[in-house]
Amino acid sequence: MSKALDGVRILDFTHVQSGPTCTQLLAWFGADVIKVERAGAGDITREQLRDIPDVDSLYFTMLNHNKRSVTIDTKNPEGKLVLEALIQKCDVLVENFAPGALDRMGFTWERIQELNPRMIVASVKGFGPGPYEDCKVYENVAQCAGGAASTTGFDDGPPVVSGAQIGDSGTGLHLALGIVTALYQRTQTGRGQKVLAAMQDGVLNLCRVKLRDQQRLERTGTMKEYPQYPNGTFGEAVPRAGNASGGGQPGWILKCKGWETDPNAYIYFITQAPVWAKICNVIGKEEWATDPNYATPAARLPHLKDIFAEIERWTMTKTKFEAMQILNKYDIPCGPILSMKEIAEEPSLRKTGTIVEVDHPTRGKYLTVGNPIKLSDSPTEVKRSPLLGEHTDEVMTELGYSPEQISALRTAGAI
Ligand SMILES: CC(C)(COP(=O)(O)OP(=O)(O)OC[C@H]1O[C@@H](n2cnc3c(N)ncnc32)[C@H](O)[C@@H]1OP(=O)(O)O)[C@@H](O)C(=O)NCCC(=O)NCCS
């Protein structure tokens, strides 16, 4: 079966997490992703957080499926020529080096355009143009600079970063969208273009609702769905809202049976307005459905703390899965707090290919997250990550190099 990005060749100059997430997605959609790594060393994550000695780490394997690996020393003059040949052959160059690294290597936008005017050059950087544009950035720096940390956590505690890698993987997603959009535009213009996804911008995009709230706060001085209302105080900036829902449907995380010993025996419970009467019935507070202090969303806002305390009295008598089953019967929106162990063992996620078991020649079997985006005409088959330089000879041959030339380049340390 054909794949959506069949025929698209990606020169993958990415490392660590943000860039590799992007190119992995493109590979899953069918692009031929050729990962260029430093000869002898490779992507630094191959050896980071290793759980098996001398074997590519899960960090690396889980971000580099379906790619080919070639090793080129791009600072070696002959290595540069190999890279030039690749630039001429590929449609997209994706990189997430520190600012200026690609230029220092001699591959400026102008030079790349000379070599291949159709080339799309896609970059992840920590910041866009401005005071921080030269800074190196990792995940949590982006979460802090993009507004996620200041708005996450509890009001009486410090800023908190999320386990979701919105700075790295989130920006990789943004970049992937920019690349396919640029590929589409190229079908009209015939020209390549630069695509930039700055991590601060990507995180801020995901924190859009908090900038909405900043303006609401400035205009009205309060936000009634925040836990600070009605007794706490609001300052000048959007405060941390604990586990409150972002929108107009108040929600909170509530204890379930077993919470004393199981750190994940909790459920997220949303008091959605259309099902308020059903909620009242389920928790045995039928009178709240008509009591003017509780009957309307506006009347409930000053009492949210008491309302959730009452609902929790009910959820504590059920496991999170029992509560889920009962509440779903009444269309009451809720979600169990699933541990990574529970997610890894969930049969439905295996069935859809969202969790996949992959075999690797030196590591053996491991679990990974498959393609979260499902296309009906372009199914994803998750293939193991490449060993360092596994495809150097294969790709060099495709570029037209003879076995003798390949051997000479290897002796010269260029590949
Ligand atoms: C992630 C980051 C902080 C890592 O920094 P780092 O480990 O110092 O790596 P750099 O990107 O600076 O690259 C290091 C050097 O390797 C060189 N290099 C990379 N591949 C090479 C190759 N195949 N052959 C020869 N040299 C190579 C680069 O040219 C660069 O050299 P220079 O500093 O002399 O110009 C940095 O790359 C960065 O800020 N990237 C953008 C933001 C980002 O993606 N962050 C998220 C990471 S998950």
The ligand as a Tripos MOL2 file, in Angstrom:
@<TRIPOS>MOLECULE
LIG
   48    50     1     0     0
SMALL
NO_CHARGES

@<TRIPOS>ATOM
      1 C1         19.9530   20.7240   22.0150 C.3       1 LIG1
      2 C2         21.2000   21.5870   22.1140 C.3       1 LIG1
      3 C3         21.1480   22.4260   23.3990 C.3       1 LIG1
      4 C4         22.4240   20.6570   22.1440 C.3       1 LIG1
      5 O1         23.6060   21.4040   22.0970 O.3       1 LIG1
      6 P1         25.0060   20.6840   21.7660 P.3       1 LIG1
      7 O2         25.0000   19.3070   22.3050 O.co2     1 LIG1
      8 O3         26.0840   21.5730   22.2340 O.co2     1 LIG1
      9 O4         24.9890   20.4840   20.1790 O.3       1 LIG1
     10 P2         25.0400   21.5800   18.9940 P.3       1 LIG1
     11 O5         23.7120   21.6470   18.3560 O.co2     1 LIG1
     12 O6         25.6210   22.8660   19.4840 O.co2     1 LIG1
     13 O7         26.0760   20.9160   17.9690 O.3       1 LIG1
     14 C5         27.3770   20.6230   18.4030 C.3       1 LIG1
     15 C6         28.3840   20.6280   17.3070 C.3       1 LIG1
     16 O8         28.3280   19.3740   16.6300 O.3       1 LIG1
     17 C7         28.6160   19.5930   15.2820 C.3       1 LIG1
     18 N1         28.1340   18.4690   14.4920 N.ar      1 LIG1
     19 C8         26.8830   17.9630   14.4600 C.ar      1 LIG1
     20 N2         26.8090   16.9360   13.5890 N.ar      1 LIG1
     21 C9         28.0530   16.7890   13.0680 C.ar      1 LIG1
     22 C10        28.6100   15.8860   12.1280 C.ar      1 LIG1
     23 N3         27.8900   14.9410   11.5440 N.pl3     1 LIG1
     24 N4         29.9110   16.0140   11.8420 N.ar      1 LIG1
     25 C11        30.6670   16.9730   12.4160 C.ar      1 LIG1
     26 N5         30.1960   17.8560   13.3200 N.ar      1 LIG1
     27 C12        28.9000   17.7550   13.6350 C.ar      1 LIG1
     28 C13        27.9140   20.8760   14.9850 C.3       1 LIG1
     29 O9         28.4060   21.4340   13.8010 O.3       1 LIG1
     30 C14        28.2540   21.6950   16.2140 C.3       1 LIG1
     31 O10        29.5520   22.2370   16.0570 O.3       1 LIG1
     32 P3         29.9420   23.7830   16.4070 P.3       1 LIG1
     33 O11        29.4650   24.0300   17.8060 O.co2     1 LIG1
     34 O12        31.4270   23.7810   16.2590 O.co2     1 LIG1
     35 O13        29.2640   24.6330   15.4250 O.co2     1 LIG1
     36 C15        21.2910   22.5350   20.8910 C.3       1 LIG1
     37 O14        21.4840   21.7470   19.7460 O.3       1 LIG1
     38 C16        20.0680   23.4150   20.6910 C.2       1 LIG1
     39 O15        19.8610   24.4100   21.3860 O.2       1 LIG1
     40 N6         19.2460   23.0810   19.6830 N.am      1 LIG1
     41 C17        18.0700   23.8640   19.3080 C.3       1 LIG1
     42 C18        16.9510   23.6910   20.2830 C.3       1 LIG1
     43 C19        16.5610   22.2710   20.4630 C.2       1 LIG1
     44 O16        16.2580   21.5470   19.5400 O.2       1 LIG1
     45 N7         16.4990   21.8690   21.7300 N.am      1 LIG1
     46 C20        15.8410   20.6640   22.1190 C.3       1 LIG1
     47 C21        16.7020   19.5290   22.1780 C.3       1 LIG1
     48 S1         15.7210   18.1500   22.5690 S.3       1 LIG1
@<TRIPOS>BOND
     1     1     2 1
     2     2     3 1
     3     2     4 1
     4     2    36 1
     5     4     5 1
     6     5     6 1
     7     6     7 2
     8     6     8 1
     9     6     9 1
    10     9    10 1
    11    10    11 2
    12    10    12 1
    13    10    13 1
    14    13    14 1
    15    14    15 1
    16    15    16 1
    17    15    30 1
    18    16    17 1
    19    17    18 1
    20    17    28 1
    21    18    19 ar
    22    18    27 ar
    23    19    20 ar
    24    20    21 ar
    25    21    22 ar
    26    21    27 ar
    27    22    23 1
    28    22    24 ar
    29    24    25 ar
    30    25    26 ar
    31    26    27 ar
    32    28    29 1
    33    28    30 1
    34    30    31 1
    35    31    32 1
    36    32    33 2
    37    32    34 1
    38    32    35 1
    39    36    37 1
    40    36    38 1
    41    38    39 2
    42    38    40 1
    43    40    41 1
    44    41    42 1
    45    42    43 1
    46    43    44 2
    47    43    45 1
    48    45    46 1
    49    46    47 1
    50    47    48 1
@<TRIPOS>SUBSTRUCTURE
     1 LIG1         1 GROUP 0 **** ****
